Amino acid sequence: MSAWAAVLARPGAADGGAGMLHQLLLTLVCAGYAAGSVLGWGSRELATIMGDFGLCAAALAAAVSCFVYARSCSGPSRPAWYMFAASSLMAGLGNGVWGWYEVVRGQPVPPVSLADFCFLLFAPPAIVGLLVLAKRPVNRAGWLCLSLDSWLIAGSLLTLSWSLALAHTASFDGESVARTALSLAYPLLDIALVSVVLAVHFRRSSANRSAVNTAIGALALTVLCDALFTSPLLRQQYNSGQPLDAGWFAGSLLLAYAPWASARSNAEWERPRRPQPAGRPIANSLTALTPYLAASVCVLGIIYNVLNGRAVDQVVLFTGCTVVLALVVRQAIMLMDNITLTQELAQKENHFRSLVQGSSDVIMIAAPTGVLRYVSPAASGVYGRDAEELTGSELASLIHPEDLGSVVHEVRRFLAAAPSQEPTTRIECRFRSGNGDWLNVESTINRHHGGLILNSRDVTERVRLQAQLQHNAEHDPLTDLPNRALFTHRVRQALGGRRRTDPGTAVLYIDLDGFKAVNDTVGHQAGDELLVQAARRLQESVRAGDVAARLGGDEFAALIMGDGGPDQAAHEYRVHDIAERLRIALSRPYRVQGTEVRVAASIGVAFAEPGISPGDLMRNADLAMYRAKSAGKNRVELYAPQMQADVARRAEMATRLRTALKDGEFVLLHQPIVDVNNGRVTAVSAQPRWRSAQGILFTPAEFLRVTGTGQSDGRGGGEDAARSAELSRWTLEEAIRQAARRRRAGHGVAVSVRLPASQLADRAIPPKTVESLLAEHGLPSGSLIIELSESDSRKPLEDLEHRLMALRRLGVRIALDGFGSGYAAINALRKLPIDLVKLDQSLVEGVLESARLYKITAGLLRIASDLGTQVMAEGVDLPEQLAALRAMGCTHAQGTVFCGPLDEHRLRRALTVGDYPLPRPEPRLTARSGVLAEVRPPEQRSEPPALVGGAMPVRYSGSHGTRRHESLAHTPLRSNNETPVPPT
């Protein structure tokens, strides 16, 4: 037997243990009663009791059993069991009346009694019940055939019975008409019941088959005993308790057991049965031959009487003629029905043949042995093989060996399921084509006489498309490297597979430094070409078992698999060496569109630890990569737990800052900007402060440092930029609002607001924001100064230039912050419309200590003077610094040498005074022209006078509006609500 035949061959279902026990118990009870009846029960009285009331009890048990089952069940068979209950009740009552006469009253049963009427009423309910269980015909011809079959059976039995016994019974022989009628009624009803039993046996429904068979057997046994009892020879010698009663007793018990046999048989019927071999069904053959057999019995009975020289009775002759006539009519109906069925079959066969031959799907029929018995002509177009070539071949030999196991498993599972629960199944496998290639085939499988019908179609193109879509979903379309989803899946496999305990598994996060500049200068197409080359270098640098991926933008990743060694230091050295090779490879020059460009690589490395999740491992590598960027870029950084703590701290502070912006915890302080020649306050510089929950005021440098927005950590996070832009917008609006209120109060000094140049260029602050705020609060545009900070020399200044030109046309003045700090400030001064420059604080702090810085500062001031631009020094804290800067040509200054940042109340007091006395520096040595010189009072040298420090005079308005000077022994006026905070 082949492997495929072994799949299709299955053992049949076995009987249940509980059913066998019930059948054994029933057999023992019937056998015990039969033994008692044969042995005479030990006494005449006991035999009479068992023959009468024993049969009564058995019949009543059958009635109760059928009635209880009918009450508990539902469906079309329910009325049949009610009829069987009524039939058994009549039999029980008849036996009870018989026992009343013989046992209780001790007298013979009358020739005509109530028992006879009860026995006569046994057959009609049983006949009705059997008709209910029979399969109903679907048309009139079927009903007519059923009636003719019943008469054929009944007529043949009547002919046979009349010839043997009934003719003698009907001759009256001195008996009364009632007794003769009863004598004839018994066999006639039995004949009718037997006819219905035979008709139902060959036309029974498939539902509750065991119950119906048991009921038919019980009624057949009862009818057989009635027929024997009708015989004159047995009836004359019959006494209660004889072996004939054992047949009636067994029939009643079988009928009592019949309904409960259906519960067990239903469970077995739902099981998959052994496929029957193809052939002619026996039941259908007997159904067709039953009428002919009955007619043959009738004719043979007549011929037997004629050959023996007996006169043919008129009843026999009439019955025989009607049987033959019924047979002729039935044969005519069957011939007409066969002609109609043949025509319909031919029509359907032609229809289905055209469908099968014209279908693009291949239809194959496999025998139980696995051999293909039929293959449709579509096989030549689908498989490239003729149908005749495939017919007769083994189905298993055409399936790919790698797919055969799964196909056999699915077919075995399908055949084990009940047909009602799973009529079809679907498999997909590779099928050998005519040219030797393997085609992807999808097949729908149905059962067919123990074999299989396969409706197959070629789905190779669909499988290829699905594979391509799957590849596209898991790979980057530009570099064809695995994308983030597939890389995460591979990391999960590495951490959860059989190598999860291998140390040394690591994830590398790679970011290309300077890639944005390539996009901005050479173009995005060149940037894409650079990414393709970088991906190729990355693939060539990792090992065969490692995974390289592109996560998005200019970020790549690599999964380095562990080697299983126990030395952790060796693992770190090996992975670090791979990362360095990657960094060197990715940092080599690239040739894109005829231009040589350079980018660097910042790489973060994180090692897998026991119990770590894929998300945590990739996050750790990401943190290490950003630490590498913040530490100077173009380097490899290993993950340390402190990195996560820093991120958590920054996130906590960022959350607190978002809450502070929302709850209005920011305040705005102002620091006066003073003309160094006359001490007059010409403007104020707006400076935001954050008042923490502890009452501490954080300066911009401090709260930007703790949140990471004021330093470059390599992230360039959109969240930090958005928060910084939100703070800038708040500062601008609050500064304009307070300046407008001060102007209405009589203090018309300008206000200077520091804004990052990137926010103006990138439109984080919308273009019409400044104009709308000035118009809303009624502040003249000349009263606003915008300080540009954080200018990046790598970014083009065209957009920023257009924005500043629009503001200058409006009347807003532009100041450049950080002048002298690098090439960015010089480039901005060259291209942007600047009205005022602010010296970088590092120049101011070192102007007294370094002769080089002194010369640089003096040179920058001369450049600004030549350009006609005013210069303001920020962070002037010492009188000596102020004197030196004024001597170099600086026009304005801001710092604690005058006062610190002030709240609104103290600012208005300072503006009411209007100017500050210029302090005189104490004689000290300062660096000038590389020679240490003493700063002297103006009357001792020819340089511009420098005020000598001492008690700071403060001006205030008197009662008549005149000004006078008083000497106060304290430092200049400062804000008393600013608390210094050490760096965090």
MOHUQUI-V199391 format. One record per backbone hydrogen bond with DSSP energy under -0.5 kcal/mol. CO is the residue of the C=O (numbers start at 1). NH is the residue of the N-H. E is the energy in kcal/mol with one decimal. If there is no record, write none. Layout:
[[CO	NH	E] [CO	NH	E]]
//
This chain:
[[2	6	-2.1] [3	7	-1.3] [4	8	-1.7] [5	9	-1.8] [16	20	-1.7] [17	21	-1.9] [18	22	-2.1] [19	23	-2.4] [20	24	-2.3] [21	25	-2.3] [22	26	-2.3] [23	27	-2.3] [24	28	-2.2] [25	29	-2.0] [26	30	-2.3] [27	31	-2.7] [28	32	-2.4] [29	33	-2.2] [30	34	-2.6] [31	35	-2.5] [32	36	-2.1] [33	37	-2.3] [34	38	-2.2] [35	39	-2.3] [36	40	-0.7] [36	41	-1.8] [39	42	-0.6] [40	43	-0.7] [43	47	-1.8] [44	48	-2.1] [45	49	-2.4] [46	50	-2.8] [47	51	-2.3] [48	52	-1.8] [49	53	-1.5] [49	54	-1.3] [50	55	-0.6] [52	56	-2.0] [53	57	-2.7] [54	58	-2.2] [55	59	-2.5] [56	60	-2.7] [57	61	-2.3] [58	62	-2.0] [59	63	-2.3] [60	64	-2.7] [61	65	-2.6] [62	66	-2.5] [63	67	-2.3] [64	68	-2.7] [65	69	-2.2] [66	70	-2.3] [67	71	-1.9] [68	72	-1.5] [69	73	-1.8] [75	78	-1.3] [77	81	-1.2] [78	82	-1.3] [79	83	-2.1] [80	84	-2.4] [81	85	-2.1] [82	86	-2.3] [83	87	-2.7] [84	88	-2.6] [85	89	-2.1] [86	90	-2.1] [87	91	-2.0] [88	92	-2.6] [89	93	-2.6] [90	94	-2.6] [91	95	-2.3] [92	96	-2.2] [93	97	-2.6] [94	98	-2.2] [95	99	-2.4] [96	100	-1.7] [97	101	-1.8] [98	102	-2.3] [99	103	-2.9] [99	104	-1.4] [100	105	-2.6] [101	107	-2.6] [111	113	-0.5] [113	116	-0.6] [113	117	-1.2] [114	118	-2.0] [115	119	-2.6] [116	120	-2.4] [117	121	-1.8] [119	122	-1.2] [119	123	-0.6] [120	123	-0.6] [120	124	-0.6] [121	125	-0.7] [122	126	-1.0] [123	127	-2.7] [124	128	-2.4] [125	129	-2.5] [126	130	-2.3] [127	131	-2.1] [128	132	-1.9] [129	133	-1.7] [130	134	-1.2] [133	205	-1.2] [134	136	-0.5] [139	143	-1.7] [140	144	-2.7] [141	145	-2.5] [142	146	-2.3] [143	147	-2.2] [144	148	-2.5] [145	149	-2.7] [146	150	-2.2] [147	151	-2.4] [148	152	-2.7] [149	153	-2.4] [150	154	-3.0] [151	155	-3.8] [152	156	-2.0] [153	157	-2.2] [154	158	-2.8] [155	159	-2.7] [156	160	-2.4] [157	161	-2.9] [158	162	-2.8] [159	163	-2.1] [160	164	-1.8] [161	165	-3.1] [161	166	-2.5] [162	167	-1.7] [165	169	-1.8] [166	170	-2.5] [168	171	-1.0] [169	172	-0.9] [171	173	-2.6] [172	175	-3.3] [176	180	-2.2] [177	181	-2.7] [178	182	-2.5] [179	183	-2.3] [180	184	-2.0] [181	185	-2.4] [182	186	-2.0] [183	187	-0.9] [184	188	-2.0] [185	189	-2.6] [186	190	-2.2] [187	191	-2.8] [188	192	-2.4] [189	193	-2.8] [190	194	-3.0] [191	195	-2.4] [192	196	-2.2] [193	197	-2.6] [194	198	-2.6] [195	199	-2.5] [196	200	-3.0] [197	201	-2.2] [198	202	-1.6] [199	203	-0.8] [200	204	-0.6] [203	135	-3.3] [206	209	-0.8] [208	212	-2.4] [209	213	-2.6] [210	214	-2.3] [211	215	-2.4] [212	216	-2.7] [213	217	-2.5] [214	218	-2.3] [215	219	-2.5] [216	220	-2.7] [217	221	-2.3] [218	222	-2.0] [219	223	-2.7] [220	224	-2.3] [221	225	-2.0] [222	226	-2.1] [223	227	-2.6] [224	228	-2.1] [225	229	-2.3] [226	230	-1.9] [227	231	-0.9] [231	235	-2.6] [232	236	-2.0] [233	237	-0.9] [235	238	-0.8] [239	242	-1.3] [242	245	-1.9] [242	246	-0.6] [243	246	-0.9] [243	247	-0.8] [244	247	-0.7] [244	248	-1.3] [245	249	-2.7] [246	250	-2.4] [247	251	-2.4] [248	252	-2.1] [249	253	-2.1] [250	254	-2.5] [251	255	-2.0] [252	256	-2.0] [253	257	-2.0] [254	258	-1.6] [255	259	-0.7] [257	261	-1.1] [258	261	-0.9] [258	262	-0.6] [259	262	-0.8] [260	264	-0.8] [261	265	-2.1] [262	266	-2.4] [263	267	-1.1] [264	268	-1.7] [265	269	-2.5] [266	270	-1.7] [267	271	-0.5] [268	271	-0.8] [281	285	-1.4] [282	286	-2.4] [283	287	-2.2] [284	288	-1.9] [285	289	-1.9] [286	290	-1.6] [287	291	-0.5] [289	293	-2.5] [290	294	-2.4] [291	295	-2.4] [292	296	-2.2] [293	297	-2.1] [294	298	-1.9] [295	299	-2.6] [296	300	-2.7] [297	301	-1.9] [298	302	-1.8] [299	303	-2.7] [300	304	-2.4] [301	305	-1.7] [302	306	-2.1] [303	307	-2.8] [304	308	-1.5] [305	310	-2.4] [306	309	-1.5] [311	313	-0.6] [313	317	-2.7] [314	318	-3.0] [315	319	-2.6] [316	320	-2.7] [317	321	-2.4] [318	322	-2.3] [319	323	-2.1] [320	324	-2.5] [321	325	-2.8] [322	326	-2.6] [323	327	-2.3] [324	328	-2.4] [325	329	-2.6] [326	330	-2.7] [327	331	-2.4] [328	332	-2.3] [329	333	-2.4] [330	334	-2.6] [331	335	-2.3] [332	336	-2.4] [333	337	-2.7] [334	338	-2.7] [335	339	-2.3] [336	340	-2.3] [337	341	-2.7] [338	342	-2.7] [339	343	-2.2] [340	344	-2.6] [341	345	-3.0] [342	346	-2.5] [343	347	-2.5] [344	348	-2.9] [345	349	-2.8] [346	350	-2.5] [347	351	-2.3] [348	352	-3.2] [349	353	-2.4] [350	354	-2.2] [351	355	-2.0] [352	356	-2.9] [353	357	-2.8] [354	358	-2.0] [355	359	-1.0] [361	363	-0.6] [362	364	-0.5] [362	456	-3.4] [363	376	-2.1] [364	366	-0.5] [364	454	-3.2] [365	373	-3.0] [365	374	-1.3] [366	452	-2.2] [367	370	-2.5] [369	5	-0.6] [370	395	-2.4] [371	367	-3.0] [371	373	-0.6] [372	392	-2.9] [374	365	-2.2] [376	379	-1.7] [377	380	-1.4] [378	382	-2.0] [379	383	-2.3] [379	384	-0.9] [379	385	-1.1] [383	434	-2.8] [386	390	-1.6] [387	391	-2.3] [390	393	-2.1] [393	372	-2.3] [395	398	-1.3] [396	399	-0.7] [398	432	-2.2] [400	403	-1.3] [400	404	-1.4] [401	405	-0.6] [403	407	-2.1] [404	408	-2.7] [405	409	-2.1] [406	410	-2.2] [407	411	-2.5] [408	412	-2.5] [409	413	-2.2] [410	414	-2.3] [411	415	-2.5] [412	416	-1.5] [413	417	-0.8] [414	417	-0.7] [418	421	-0.7] [418	422	-2.3] [423	447	-0.6] [425	445	-2.9] [427	443	-2.8] [429	441	-3.3] [430	400	-2.3] [431	439	-3.1] [433	436	-1.2] [437	433	-3.1] [437	439	-0.6] [439	431	-3.1] [439	441	-0.7] [440	459	-3.0] [441	429	-2.3] [442	457	-1.9] [443	427	-2.4] [444	455	-2.6] [445	425	-1.5] [446	453	-2.7] [448	451	-2.7] [451	448	-1.6] [452	366	-3.1] [453	446	-2.1] [453	455	-0.5] [454	364	-2.7] [454	456	-0.7] [455	444	-2.2] [456	362	-2.9] [457	442	-2.3] [457	459	-0.6] [459	463	-2.5] [460	464	-2.5] [461	465	-2.5] [462	466	-2.8] [463	467	-2.6] [464	468	-2.4] [465	469	-2.9] [466	470	-2.7] [467	471	-2.4] [468	472	-2.7] [469	473	-2.2] [470	474	-1.1] [471	475	-0.9] [474	483	-2.2] [476	480	-2.1] [481	476	-3.7] [482	550	-2.0] [483	487	-2.6] [484	488	-2.6] [485	489	-1.9] [486	490	-2.5] [487	491	-2.4] [488	492	-2.3] [489	493	-2.3] [490	494	-2.4] [491	495	-2.0] [492	496	-1.8] [493	497	-2.0] [497	500	-1.5] [499	502	-1.5] [502	505	-0.7] [503	564	-1.0] [505	608	-3.1] [506	560	-2.9] [507	509	-0.5] [507	606	-1.9] [508	558	-2.0] [509	604	-2.7] [510	556	-3.0] [511	513	-0.7] [511	602	-2.7] [512	515	-1.0] [513	600	-1.8] [514	518	-1.1] [515	519	-2.0] [516	520	-2.4] [517	521	-2.3] [518	522	-2.4] [518	523	-1.5] [523	527	-1.8] [524	528	-2.4] [525	529	-2.0] [526	530	-2.3] [527	531	-2.1] [528	532	-2.0] [529	533	-2.1] [530	534	-2.6] [531	535	-2.5] [532	536	-2.0] [533	537	-2.4] [534	538	-2.4] [535	539	-2.4] [536	540	-2.1] [537	541	-1.3] [538	542	-1.4] [543	546	-0.7] [547	559	-3.1] [548	482	-0.9] [549	551	-0.5] [549	557	-2.6] [552	555	-2.2] [554	512	-1.6] [555	551	-1.7] [555	552	-1.3] [556	510	-3.1] [557	549	-2.8] [558	508	-3.0] [558	560	-0.6] [559	547	-1.9] [559	561	-0.6] [560	506	-2.5] [566	568	-0.8] [567	571	-1.6] [568	572	-2.5] [569	573	-2.3] [570	574	-2.5] [571	575	-2.8] [572	576	-2.5] [573	577	-2.2] [574	578	-2.1] [575	579	-2.6] [576	580	-2.3] [577	581	-2.2] [578	582	-2.2] [579	583	-2.6] [580	584	-2.7] [581	585	-2.6] [582	586	-2.8] [583	587	-1.3] [584	588	-0.6] [585	588	-0.8] [590	592	-0.7] [590	597	-2.6] [592	595	-2.0] [595	592	-2.8] [595	597	-0.6] [597	590	-3.1] [600	513	-2.1] [601	603	-0.5] [602	511	-2.3] [603	637	-2.6] [604	509	-2.7] [605	639	-2.6] [606	507	-2.5] [609	612	-2.0] [613	617	-2.3] [614	618	-2.3] [615	619	-2.1] [616	620	-2.4] [617	621	-1.9] [618	622	-2.0] [619	623	-2.5] [620	624	-2.3] [621	625	-2.1] [622	626	-2.1] [623	627	-2.0] [624	628	-2.0] [625	629	-1.8] [626	630	-2.4] [627	631	-1.5] [628	633	-2.1] [629	632	-1.2] [635	603	-2.6] [637	605	-2.5] [640	643	-1.9] [640	644	-0.6] [641	644	-0.5] [641	645	-1.5] [642	646	-2.4] [643	647	-2.2] [644	648	-2.5] [645	649	-2.3] [646	650	-2.7] [647	651	-2.7] [648	652	-2.3] [649	653	-2.5] [650	654	-2.7] [651	655	-2.3] [652	656	-2.1] [653	657	-2.5] [654	658	-2.4] [655	659	-2.2] [656	660	-2.3] [657	661	-2.6] [658	662	-2.0] [659	663	-2.7] [660	664	-0.7] [660	665	-2.5] [660	666	-0.5] [665	691	-1.9] [667	669	-0.5] [667	689	-3.0] [669	687	-3.3] [670	902	-3.1] [671	685	-2.7] [672	674	-0.5] [673	682	-2.3] [673	683	-1.4] [674	676	-0.6] [674	893	-2.4] [675	678	-0.5] [675	679	-2.8] [679	916	-3.3] [680	675	-2.8] [680	682	-0.7] [682	750	-1.1] [683	673	-3.5] [684	686	-0.6] [684	752	-2.9] [685	671	-2.0] [687	669	-2.8] [689	667	-2.7] [689	691	-0.6] [690	692	-0.8] [690	698	-2.6] [692	695	-1.8] [696	692	-3.0] [696	698	-0.6] [698	690	-1.6] [699	703	-2.5] [700	704	-2.2] [701	705	-1.3] [702	706	-2.0] [703	707	-1.0] [704	708	-0.9] [704	709	-0.8] [704	710	-2.2] [708	711	-0.5] [711	713	-0.9] [713	630	-0.7] [717	721	-2.1] [718	722	-2.3] [719	723	-2.2] [720	724	-2.7] [721	725	-2.5] [722	726	-2.3] [723	727	-2.2] [724	728	-2.3] [725	729	-2.5] [726	730	-2.0] [727	731	-2.6] [728	732	-2.6] [729	733	-2.4] [730	734	-2.7] [731	735	-2.5] [732	736	-2.2] [733	737	-2.3] [734	738	-2.5] [735	739	-2.4] [736	740	-2.3] [737	741	-1.8] [738	742	-2.4] [739	743	-2.3] [740	744	-2.0] [741	745	-1.2] [742	747	-3.0] [743	746	-1.4] [746	748	-0.7] [750	684	-2.2] [751	785	-2.6] [752	686	-2.9] [753	755	-0.5] [753	787	-2.9] [755	789	-1.7] [756	759	-0.6] [756	760	-1.2] [757	761	-2.4] [758	762	-3.1] [759	764	-1.3] [759	765	-1.5] [764	766	-0.6] [766	769	-1.8] [768	772	-2.4] [769	773	-2.3] [770	774	-2.4] [771	775	-2.3] [772	776	-2.3] [773	777	-2.2] [774	778	-1.0] [774	779	-1.6] [780	783	-1.7] [781	784	-1.4] [783	751	-2.6] [784	813	-2.0] [785	753	-3.0] [785	787	-0.6] [786	788	-0.6] [786	815	-3.0] [787	755	-3.1] [788	817	-2.3] [789	757	-3.2] [791	793	-0.6] [792	795	-1.1] [797	801	-2.5] [798	802	-2.2] [799	803	-2.0] [800	804	-2.5] [801	805	-2.4] [802	806	-1.8] [803	807	-1.6] [804	808	-2.6] [805	809	-2.3] [806	810	-1.2] [807	811	-1.0] [807	812	-2.2] [813	786	-2.5] [814	835	-2.8] [814	836	-1.7] [815	788	-2.8] [815	817	-0.6] [816	838	-3.0] [818	821	-1.9] [819	840	-2.4] [822	826	-1.2] [823	827	-2.8] [824	828	-2.5] [825	829	-2.5] [826	830	-1.8] [827	831	-1.7] [828	832	-2.9] [832	834	-1.2] [835	870	-1.3] [836	816	-2.7] [837	839	-0.5] [837	872	-2.8] [838	819	-2.7] [839	874	-0.7] [840	843	-1.1] [840	844	-1.3] [841	845	-2.4] [842	846	-1.2] [843	847	-0.5] [844	847	-0.8] [846	850	-2.1] [848	927	-0.9] [849	851	-0.5] [850	854	-2.0] [851	855	-2.2] [852	856	-2.5] [853	857	-2.9] [854	858	-2.4] [855	859	-2.4] [856	860	-2.4] [857	861	-2.3] [858	862	-2.0] [859	863	-2.1] [860	864	-2.4] [861	865	-2.4] [862	866	-2.6] [863	867	-1.7] [864	869	-2.8] [865	868	-1.3] [870	837	-2.4] [871	891	-1.2] [871	892	-2.0] [872	839	-2.4] [873	894	-2.1] [875	877	-0.9] [876	897	-2.2] [878	882	-1.8] [879	883	-2.5] [880	884	-2.5] [881	885	-2.5] [882	886	-2.4] [883	887	-2.1] [884	888	-1.3] [885	889	-0.7] [885	890	-2.6] [886	889	-0.7] [891	676	-2.0] [891	677	-0.5] [892	873	-2.5] [893	674	-2.8] [894	875	-1.3] [894	876	-2.1] [895	898	-1.5] [895	899	-1.9] [901	975	-0.6] [902	670	-2.5] [903	907	-2.5] [904	908	-2.0] [905	909	-1.5] [906	910	-2.3] [907	911	-2.7] [908	912	-1.9] [909	913	-1.7] [910	914	-2.5] [914	681	-2.4] [919	921	-0.5] [919	947	-0.7] [920	948	-0.9] [920	949	-2.8] [924	935	-2.2] [926	928	-0.5] [926	933	-2.2] [928	931	-2.3] [931	928	-1.5] [931	933	-0.5] [933	926	-2.4] [934	936	-0.7] [937	940	-1.7] [938	941	-0.9] [947	921	-0.9] [948	920	-1.7] [951	953	-0.6] [952	968	-0.8] [953	917	-0.6] [954	966	-0.6] [956	964	-0.7] [958	961	-1.0] [962	958	-1.9] [964	956	-0.7] [966	954	-1.3] [966	968	-0.6] [968	970	-1.7] [970	952	-0.7] [977	979	-0.5] [978	980	-0.5]]
//
